[in-house]
Amino acid sequence: MNALTLQWHDAGQDRIQHIYEQQPSKNPSTVRIGRDPLRCDIVLSNPTVSGLHVEIFFHTQQQRFHIRNLRSPNPPLVDGQQLVQGEMPLNEGSIIYLGQMKLQVTRMAIASIPVTILTPPQPPIPPQQPPGQQRHHHPPTPPAQPQGVYGLECPKCHKVSPAENLQIGCPWCGTSLAAAVSVLVAPNH
């Protein structure tokens, strides 16, 4: 599941919001942010934020979350660049200013990112043999198949639990594992 986590400070409190690719919202396929509770999914109280300021959505062709400006006279600042019109991709760690309100992308989980499988190192190249000596060629050894099981890394405490815990949550801190990153866990020898 593709997910993005936004964090900000508003009205004296730290806030966190998870945004999912297919999340129900007031505008299908996007999550809108601004001051107007009738039009926005994430409502901010700072008066420098427009009623309907930006929207965040998952760009399926690029497999990334993007932010789109909805308020030309009050453009957001994304990673130090003014987004006057159009959209731009977001990254983990991206800083977004809506007026004087600072939001940060603290976590991003994209399900289509392939799992990195480590293969054993290739054997060293044999030293050059003097001319006239015969070389023996052996067929290459196929790479070893990954051994282990898949687990889910908790988005809060980062501990890895069995995939069966998806429905019940993290056994350590109780956080939902719906946005957890799946990892390949090496077997214990």
SEPA-852705 format. One record per residue: x, y, z of N, C-alpha, C in turn; chain; residue number from 0. Coordinates in Angstrom, 2 decimals. Example, Ala and Ser with C-alpha at 12.3 -4.5 7.8 and 13.67 -1.06 7.14 Angstrom:
// residues 2
NODE      nX      nY      nZ     caX     caY     caZ      cX      cY      cZ c   k
NODE   13.19   -5.69    7.80   12.30   -4.50    7.80   13.20   -3.30    7.80 A   0
NODE   12.85   -2.25    7.08   13.67   -1.06    7.14   12.90    0.03    7.87 A   1
***
This chain:
// residues 189
NODE      nX      nY      nZ     caX     caY     caZ      cX      cY      cZ c   k
NODE    0.85   -1.18    0.00    0.00    0.00    0.00    0.89    1.24    0.00 A   0
NODE    0.59    2.18   -0.85    1.36    3.40   -0.96    0.85    4.40    0.06 A   1
NODE    1.77    4.92    0.88    1.37    5.83    1.95    2.42    6.90    2.17 A   2
NODE    1.96    8.05    2.64    2.82    9.19    2.95    2.38    9.70    4.31 A   3
NODE    3.32   10.09    5.16    3.00   10.62    6.48    3.41   12.08    6.54 A   4
NODE    2.46   12.95    6.89    2.70   14.38    7.06    2.71   14.70    8.56 A   5
NODE    3.60   15.60    8.95    3.66   16.03   10.35    3.76   17.55   10.37 A   6
NODE    3.05   18.18   11.33    3.09   19.62   11.48    2.66   20.00   12.89 A   7
NODE    2.82   21.27   13.22    2.42   21.81   14.52    1.36   22.87   14.28 A   8
NODE    0.17   22.69   14.88   -0.92   23.62   14.64   -1.72   23.78   15.93 A   9
NODE   -2.07   25.00   16.26   -2.89   25.32   17.44   -2.28   24.71   18.70 A  10
NODE   -0.95   24.78   18.82   -0.27   24.32   20.02   -0.09   22.82   20.13 A  11
NODE   -0.43   22.07   19.07   -0.30   20.62   19.13    0.44   20.08   17.92 A  12
NODE    1.22   19.00   18.15    1.84   18.29   17.03    0.78   17.42   16.37 A  13
NODE    0.74   17.43   15.06   -0.25   16.66   14.30    0.47   15.72   13.33 A  14
NODE   -0.14   14.57   13.12    0.37   13.60   12.15   -0.82   13.10   11.34 A  15
NODE   -0.65   13.01   10.03   -1.71   12.50    9.17   -1.08   11.55    8.14 A  16
NODE   -1.66   10.36    8.02   -1.23    9.41    7.00   -2.11    9.61    5.77 A  17
NODE   -1.51    9.64    4.61   -2.23    9.80    3.35   -1.97    8.54    2.54 A  18
NODE   -3.04    7.90    2.09   -2.94    6.66    1.33   -3.37    6.89   -0.11 A  19
NODE   -2.88    6.04   -0.99   -3.18    6.18   -2.42   -4.68    6.18   -2.70 A  20
NODE   -5.42    5.28   -2.14   -6.86    5.15   -2.41   -7.70    5.60   -1.21 A  21
NODE   -7.25    6.61   -0.51   -7.92    7.09    0.70   -9.23    7.79    0.36 A  22
NODE  -10.31    7.49    1.08  -11.55    8.25    0.86  -11.31    9.73    1.20 A  23
NODE  -11.82   10.61    0.36  -11.60   12.04    0.59  -12.74   12.83   -0.03 A  24
NODE  -12.72   14.14    0.20  -13.76   15.02   -0.33  -13.60   15.23   -1.83 A  25
NODE  -12.41   14.99   -2.36  -12.16   15.07   -3.79  -11.48   13.76   -4.16 A  26
NODE  -12.17   12.84   -4.83  -11.62   11.51   -5.08  -10.19   11.52   -5.64 A  27
NODE   -9.37   10.63   -5.11   -7.98   10.41   -5.50   -7.00   11.48   -5.02 A  28
NODE   -7.47   12.47   -4.25   -6.56   13.48   -3.71   -6.91   13.75   -2.25 A  29
NODE   -5.96   14.33   -1.53   -6.20   14.81   -0.18   -5.94   16.30   -0.22 A  30
NODE   -6.97   17.08    0.05   -6.86   18.54   -0.02   -6.55   19.13    1.34 A  31
NODE   -5.70   20.17    1.33   -5.24   20.80    2.57   -5.52   22.30    2.49 A  32
NODE   -6.07   22.85    3.57   -6.35   24.28    3.65   -7.11   24.58    4.93 A  33
NODE   -7.71   25.78    5.01   -8.45   26.20    6.20   -9.93   25.84    6.15 A  34
NODE  -10.48   25.60    4.96  -11.92   25.39    4.79  -12.31   23.93    5.09 A  35
NODE  -13.01   23.68    6.20  -13.37   22.30    6.54  -14.38   21.67    5.57 A  36
NODE  -15.09   22.48    4.79  -16.05   21.94    3.84  -15.36   21.38    2.58 A  37
NODE  -14.20   21.93    2.23  -13.52   21.50    1.01  -12.22   20.73    1.27 A  38
NODE  -11.72   20.73    2.51  -10.41   20.16    2.78  -10.50   18.92    3.66 A  39
NODE   -9.61   17.97    3.41   -9.51   16.75    4.21   -8.60   16.99    5.42 A  40
NODE   -7.58   17.82    5.24   -6.70   18.22    6.34   -6.92   19.71    6.54 A  41
NODE   -7.44   20.08    7.70   -7.81   21.48    7.98   -6.77   22.09    8.91 A  42
NODE   -6.19   23.22    8.47   -5.19   23.95    9.24   -5.81   25.25    9.74 A  43
NODE   -5.37   25.72   10.91   -6.00   26.92   11.48   -5.22   28.20   11.21 A  44
NODE   -3.99   28.12   10.74   -3.17   29.31   10.54   -3.80   30.23    9.50 A  45
NODE   -3.97   31.53    9.80   -4.63   32.44    8.87   -3.83   32.71    7.59 A  46
NODE   -2.54   32.35    7.54   -1.77   32.54    6.30   -1.99   31.41    5.30 A  47
NODE   -2.73   30.37    5.71   -3.07   29.25    4.83   -4.37   29.60    4.11 A  48
NODE   -4.43   29.35    2.81   -5.64   29.62    2.03   -6.74   28.63    2.39 A  49
NODE   -7.99   29.01    2.08   -9.12   28.14    2.34   -8.94   26.78    1.69 A  50
NODE   -8.54   26.76    0.44   -8.21   25.55   -0.31   -6.83   25.81   -0.91 A  51
NODE   -5.79   25.22   -0.33   -4.42   25.61   -0.67   -3.73   24.64   -1.63 A  52
NODE   -3.63   23.36   -1.23   -2.94   22.36   -2.06   -3.67   21.03   -1.97 A  53
NODE   -3.27   20.12   -2.86   -3.74   18.75   -2.74   -2.56   17.82   -2.97 A  54
NODE   -2.59   16.69   -2.28   -1.56   15.66   -2.42   -2.24   14.43   -3.02 A  55
NODE   -1.57   13.82   -3.99   -2.15   12.66   -4.66   -1.03   11.71   -5.07 A  56
NODE   -1.40   10.47   -5.35   -0.43    9.47   -5.82   -0.48    9.43   -7.33 A  57
NODE    0.66    9.72   -7.97    0.78    9.72   -9.42    1.10    8.28   -9.84 A  58
NODE    0.10    7.56  -10.37    0.27    6.13  -10.64    1.33    5.84  -11.71 A  59
NODE    1.46    6.69  -12.72    2.46    6.44  -13.77    3.88    6.62  -13.24 A  60
NODE    4.10    7.58  -12.36    5.44    7.82  -11.82    5.69    7.08  -10.51 A  61
NODE    4.62    6.46   -9.96    4.72    5.73   -8.70    5.31    6.59   -7.59 A  62
NODE    4.79    7.83   -7.48    5.25    8.78   -6.47    4.08    9.65   -6.03 A  63
NODE    4.20   10.18   -4.81    3.23   11.17   -4.35    3.64   12.53   -4.90 A  64
NODE    2.65   13.33   -5.29    2.87   14.68   -5.81    2.03   15.65   -5.01 A  65
NODE    2.43   16.92   -5.06    1.65   18.01   -4.48    1.27   18.95   -5.61 A  66
NODE    0.02   19.44   -5.58   -0.47   20.34   -6.62   -0.94   21.63   -5.95 A  67
NODE   -0.54   22.77   -6.51   -0.96   24.08   -6.01   -2.39   24.35   -6.48 A  68
NODE   -3.24   24.77   -5.56   -4.62   25.13   -5.89   -4.89   26.62   -5.66 A  69
NODE   -3.84   27.37   -5.28   -4.03   28.78   -4.93   -2.88   29.61   -5.48 A  70
NODE   -2.99   30.06   -6.73   -1.90   30.80   -7.37   -1.42   32.03   -6.62 A  71
NODE   -2.31   32.88   -6.05   -1.82   34.08   -5.36   -1.06   33.77   -4.06 A  72
NODE   -1.17   32.57   -3.54   -0.50   32.21   -2.29    0.20   30.85   -2.49 A  73
NODE    1.23   30.80   -3.36    1.82   29.51   -3.73    2.56   28.86   -2.55 A  74
NODE    2.51   27.52   -2.49    3.27   26.83   -1.46    4.76   26.85   -1.80 A  75
NODE    5.57   26.68   -0.77    7.02   26.55   -0.93    7.33   25.10   -0.63 A  76
NODE    7.85   24.37   -1.62    8.13   22.94   -1.46    9.62   22.72   -1.65 A  77
NODE   10.28   22.26   -0.60   11.73   22.03   -0.63   12.48   23.25   -1.15 A  78
NODE   12.05   24.43   -0.69   12.74   25.67   -1.05   12.34   26.26   -2.39 A  79
NODE   11.42   25.63   -3.12   11.00   26.14   -4.43    9.53   26.53   -4.38 A  80
NODE    9.22   27.71   -4.93    7.83   28.13   -5.02    7.12   27.32   -6.09 A  81
NODE    5.98   26.76   -5.72    5.17   26.01   -6.68    4.02   26.92   -7.10 A  82
NODE    4.28   27.78   -8.11    3.30   28.78   -8.52    2.12   28.11   -9.21 A  83
NODE    2.40   27.15  -10.09    1.32   26.41  -10.75    1.80   25.00  -11.04 A  84
NODE    0.85   24.12  -11.26    1.19   22.73  -11.58    1.45   21.90  -10.34 A  85
NODE    2.30   20.89  -10.50    2.55   19.93   -9.44    4.03   19.55   -9.41 A  86
NODE    4.44   18.96   -8.30    5.81   18.47   -8.20    5.85   17.25   -7.28 A  87
NODE    6.84   16.36   -7.47    6.92   15.17   -6.63    7.38   15.51   -5.21 A  88
NODE    6.93   14.68   -4.27    7.35   14.80   -2.87    8.29   13.65   -2.54 A  89
NODE    9.17   13.89   -1.58   10.11   12.88   -1.12   10.02   12.77    0.38 A  90
NODE   10.52   11.67    0.92   10.61   11.57    2.37   11.54   12.68    2.83 A  91
NODE   11.10   13.48    3.79   11.88   14.62    4.26   11.50   15.94    3.62 A  92
NODE   10.62   15.93    2.60   10.20   17.18    1.95    9.57   18.12    2.97 A  93
NODE    9.91   19.41    2.84    9.35   20.46    3.69    8.39   21.29    2.83 A  94
NODE    7.17   21.48    3.33    6.14   22.22    2.62    5.72   23.40    3.50 A  95
NODE    5.76   24.61    2.95    5.24   25.78    3.64    3.97   26.22    2.93 A  96
NODE    2.87   26.27    3.69    1.62   26.83    3.21    1.46   28.12    4.01 A  97
NODE    1.72   29.26    3.37    1.81   30.52    4.12    2.96   30.37    5.10 A  98
NODE    2.67   30.57    6.40    3.71   30.43    7.42    3.64   29.07    8.12 A  99
NODE    2.76   28.20    7.66    2.58   26.87    8.27    3.55   25.88    7.61 A 100
NODE    4.37   25.22    8.45    5.36   24.25    7.96    4.84   22.83    8.17 A 101
NODE    4.84   22.06    7.08    4.49   20.64    7.13    5.70   19.86    6.62 A 102
NODE    5.89   18.66    7.13    7.02   17.84    6.68    6.55   16.43    6.37 A 103
NODE    7.07   15.88    5.25    6.82   14.48    4.90    7.83   13.68    5.72 A 104
NODE    7.34   12.97    6.73    8.25   12.25    7.63    8.45   10.80    7.23 A 105
NODE    7.55   10.27    6.42    7.69    8.87    6.01    6.95    8.67    4.70 A 106
NODE    7.52    7.80    3.85    6.88    7.47    2.60    7.09    5.98    2.35 A 107
NODE    6.03    5.28    2.04    6.12    3.85    1.74    5.46    3.63    0.39 A 108
NODE    6.24    3.20   -0.57    5.74    2.92   -1.91    5.85    1.42   -2.13 A 109
NODE    4.71    0.76   -2.31    4.67   -0.70   -2.41    5.36   -1.23   -3.66 A 110
NODE    5.47   -0.43   -4.70    6.04   -0.94   -5.93    7.56   -0.92   -5.94 A 111
NODE    8.17   -0.41   -4.87    9.63   -0.42   -4.81   10.07   -1.86   -4.64 A 112
NODE   10.92   -2.36   -5.54   11.31   -3.77   -5.43   12.14   -4.03   -4.18 A 113
NODE   11.98   -5.23   -3.64   12.78   -5.66   -2.50   14.18   -5.97   -3.00 A 114
NODE   15.19   -5.44   -2.34   16.56   -5.71   -2.74   16.96   -7.08   -2.21 A 115
NODE   17.38   -7.95   -3.11   17.82   -9.28   -2.73   19.33   -9.33   -2.93 A 116
NODE   20.04   -9.62   -1.87   21.49   -9.69   -1.95   21.90  -11.04   -2.49 A 117
NODE   22.79  -11.04   -3.48   23.30  -12.30   -4.02   24.75  -12.45   -3.58 A 118
NODE   25.23  -13.70   -3.51   26.61  -13.88   -3.08   27.57  -13.24   -4.08 A 119
NODE   28.76  -12.83   -3.61   29.72  -12.22   -4.53   30.17  -13.23   -5.58 A 120
NODE   30.49  -12.72   -6.75   30.97  -13.57   -7.83   32.38  -14.06   -7.50 A 121
NODE   32.71  -15.28   -7.95   34.06  -15.77   -7.68   35.10  -14.89   -8.37 A 122
NODE   36.30  -14.80   -7.79   37.32  -13.96   -8.40   37.74  -14.51   -9.76 A 123
NODE   38.21  -13.61  -10.61   38.70  -14.00  -11.93   40.01  -14.74  -11.73 A 124
NODE   40.14  -15.96  -12.33   41.39  -16.71  -12.14   42.57  -15.98  -12.77 A 125
NODE   43.76  -16.17  -12.22   44.94  -15.50  -12.78   45.23  -16.00  -14.19 A 126
NODE   45.87  -15.13  -14.94   46.26  -15.48  -16.31   47.17  -16.70  -16.29 A 127
NODE   46.89  -17.65  -17.18   47.74  -18.83  -17.27   48.72  -18.64  -18.43 A 128
NODE   49.92  -19.20  -18.27   50.89  -19.08  -19.37   50.36  -19.71  -20.64 A 129
NODE   50.78  -19.20  -21.81   50.31  -19.76  -23.08   50.66  -21.25  -23.14 A 130
NODE   49.80  -22.02  -23.78   50.06  -23.43  -23.97   49.41  -24.30  -22.91 A 131
NODE   49.06  -23.75  -21.76   48.40  -24.56  -20.75   46.90  -24.53  -21.00 A 132
NODE   46.29  -25.65  -20.71   44.87  -25.78  -20.98   44.05  -25.18  -19.84 A 133
NODE   42.98  -24.50  -20.19   42.07  -23.94  -19.19   40.86  -24.86  -19.07 A 134
NODE   40.39  -25.00  -17.85   39.17  -25.77  -17.62   38.04  -24.79  -17.36 A 135
NODE   37.00  -24.93  -18.14   35.84  -24.05  -17.95   34.75  -24.80  -17.22 A 136
NODE   34.22  -24.17  -16.18   33.12  -24.74  -15.43   31.91  -23.87  -15.65 A 137
NODE   30.74  -24.50  -15.74   29.54  -23.67  -15.92   29.35  -22.78  -14.69 A 138
NODE   28.82  -21.56  -14.90   28.63  -20.65  -13.75   27.62  -21.23  -12.76 A 139
NODE   27.86  -20.95  -11.51   26.96  -21.39  -10.45   25.79  -20.41  -10.38 A 140
NODE   24.55  -20.92  -10.41   23.42  -19.98  -10.34   23.41  -19.30   -8.98 A 141
NODE   22.92  -18.05   -8.93   22.87  -17.34   -7.65   21.95  -18.07   -6.68 A 142
NODE   22.28  -17.98   -5.42   21.47  -18.62   -4.38   20.13  -17.92   -4.28 A 143
NODE   19.10  -18.68   -4.04   17.77  -18.10   -3.85   17.69  -17.49   -2.46 A 144
NODE   16.95  -16.41   -2.30   16.86  -15.80   -0.98   16.21  -16.78   -0.01 A 145
NODE   16.77  -16.85    1.16   16.20  -17.70    2.20   15.77  -16.79    3.33 A 146
NODE   14.64  -17.07    3.86   14.11  -16.25    4.94   12.63  -16.06    4.74 A 147
NODE   12.06  -15.23    5.55   10.63  -14.96    5.50   10.42  -13.46    5.43 A 148
NODE    9.24  -13.09    5.01    8.91  -11.67    4.97    8.29  -11.25    6.29 A 149
NODE    8.65  -10.06    6.73    8.08   -9.48    7.93    7.63   -8.07    7.64 A 150
NODE    6.98   -7.44    8.61    6.48   -6.08    8.47    7.21   -5.18    9.45 A 151
NODE    7.82   -4.10    8.95    8.53   -3.15    9.80    7.54   -2.09   10.27 A 152
NODE    7.36   -2.00   11.58    6.41   -1.05   12.17    6.81    0.38   11.80 A 153
NODE    5.86    1.19   11.28    6.20    2.57   10.91    6.52    3.45   12.12 A 154
NODE    6.18    3.01   13.33    6.44    3.83   14.51    7.71    3.39   15.24 A 155
NODE    7.77    2.11   15.67    8.91    1.67   16.47    9.98    0.96   15.64 A 156
NODE    9.70    0.68   14.36   10.64    0.09   13.39   11.06   -1.33   13.74 A 157
NODE   10.32   -2.00   14.63   10.60   -3.41   14.90    9.88   -4.24   13.85 A 158
NODE   10.47   -5.39   13.52    9.92   -6.25   12.47    9.14   -7.39   13.11 A 159
NODE    7.90   -7.56   12.68    7.06   -8.64   13.20    6.59   -9.50   12.03 A 160
NODE    6.09  -10.71   12.31    5.60  -11.58   11.24    4.47  -10.93   10.45 A 161
NODE    4.38  -11.27    9.18    3.35  -10.70    8.30    1.95  -11.01    8.79 A 162
NODE    1.78  -12.07    9.59    0.45  -12.42   10.10   -0.10  -11.32   11.00 A 163
NODE    0.75  -10.44   11.53    0.31   -9.38   12.44   -0.32   -8.19   11.71 A 164
NODE   -0.46   -8.28   10.39   -1.01   -7.16    9.61   -2.38   -6.73   10.17 A 165
NODE   -3.24   -7.68   10.49   -4.59   -7.34   10.95   -4.63   -6.91   12.41 A 166
NODE   -3.70   -7.41   13.25   -3.78   -7.09   14.68   -2.88   -5.93   15.10 A 167
NODE   -1.90   -5.57   14.28   -1.04   -4.44   14.60    0.28   -4.86   15.21 A 168
NODE    1.12   -3.90   15.49    2.46   -4.13   16.03    2.34   -4.70   17.45 A 169
NODE    2.99   -5.85   17.73    2.91   -6.43   19.07    3.67   -5.60   20.12 A 170
NODE    4.56   -4.69   19.71    5.35   -3.91   20.66    4.68   -2.59   21.03 A 171
NODE    4.17   -1.87   20.02    3.62   -0.55   20.33    2.15   -0.40   19.94 A 172
NODE    1.56   -1.40   19.26    0.14   -1.37   18.92   -0.21   -0.60   17.67 A 173
NODE    0.78   -0.02   16.97    0.53    0.76   15.76   -0.01   -0.13   14.65 A 174
NODE   -0.93    0.41   13.84   -1.44   -0.33   12.69   -0.29   -0.63   11.73 A 175
NODE   -0.29   -1.82   11.17    0.75   -2.21   10.22    0.27   -2.08    8.78 A 176
NODE   -0.83   -1.37    8.55   -1.35   -1.20    7.20   -0.36   -0.49    6.29 A 177
NODE    0.42    0.44    6.84    1.40    1.19    6.03    2.82    0.67    6.24 A 178
NODE    2.94   -0.51    6.86    4.27   -1.05    7.17    4.99   -1.46    5.89 A 179
NODE    6.30   -1.35    5.91    7.14   -1.77    4.80    7.46   -3.24    4.99 A 180
NODE    7.31   -4.05    3.93    7.65   -5.45    4.05    9.16   -5.61    3.84 A 181
NODE    9.76   -6.46    4.67   11.21   -6.68    4.61   11.48   -8.17    4.60 A 182
NODE   12.60   -8.55    3.99   13.03   -9.94    3.97   13.90  -10.15    5.19 A 183
NODE   13.50  -11.12    6.04   14.21  -11.37    7.28   15.05  -12.63    7.11 A 184
NODE   16.35  -12.55    7.39   17.23  -13.72    7.28   16.86  -14.72    8.35 A 185
NODE   16.90  -16.04    8.03   16.56  -17.04    9.04   17.64  -17.11   10.12 A 186
NODE   17.24  -17.53   11.33   18.20  -17.71   12.41   18.91  -19.04   12.23 A 187
NODE   20.20  -19.02   12.32   20.96  -20.27   12.16   21.30  -20.82   13.51 A 188
***
